[in-house]
Amino acid sequence: MSVIEYVRGDATAPRGKGVKIVAHVCNDLGGWGKGFVLAVSRRWPEPEAAYRRWHRERARNDFGLGAAQFVQVGPALWVANLVGQRGIRTGRSSGVPVRYEAIDAALVRLADKAEGLGASVHMPRIGCGLAGGKWERVEPLIAERLVARGIGVTVYDFGG
């Protein structure tokens, strides 16, 4: 069985050969404007536009916690918008927006897509930035849903 590879670098510049999916966690409000999504938008405009359209048309699609949207941004490169947080943090927030069960459900969809494409998955420490999650809770989900199925996963810690 493979393991999660940890590297220093930018997840929007995934390393290696073959088809790649850059995965990140989004909120269920349609908001896109802080955190890792800014790096995604600087590199590719399509994921933000697709996410906003997906949210806007949510009465007619599967948008919601646990959903996953896949946006092709290059010949062998995709971005996965994973809805894994309820709302956003505000000054009056109690608790954190991360929803581990939603991340888990979205990871199942991500694994299916990665398997279908023969892709590796690249991500920051999803759900652990603005969503307020703990990596000790997210990492086992990634190991169970992706690594256990033989999907290569690289986690990027920014810098260096």
Secondary structure, DSSP 8 states (H G I E B T S, - for coil): ----EEEES-TTS--SSS-EEEEEEEESS----STHHHHHHHH-SHHHHHHHHHHHTGGGS--STT-EEEEEEETTEEEEEEEEESS---TT--S-SB-HHHHHHHHHHHHHHHHHHT-EEEESSTTSSTT---HHHHHHHHHHHTGGGT--EEEEES--
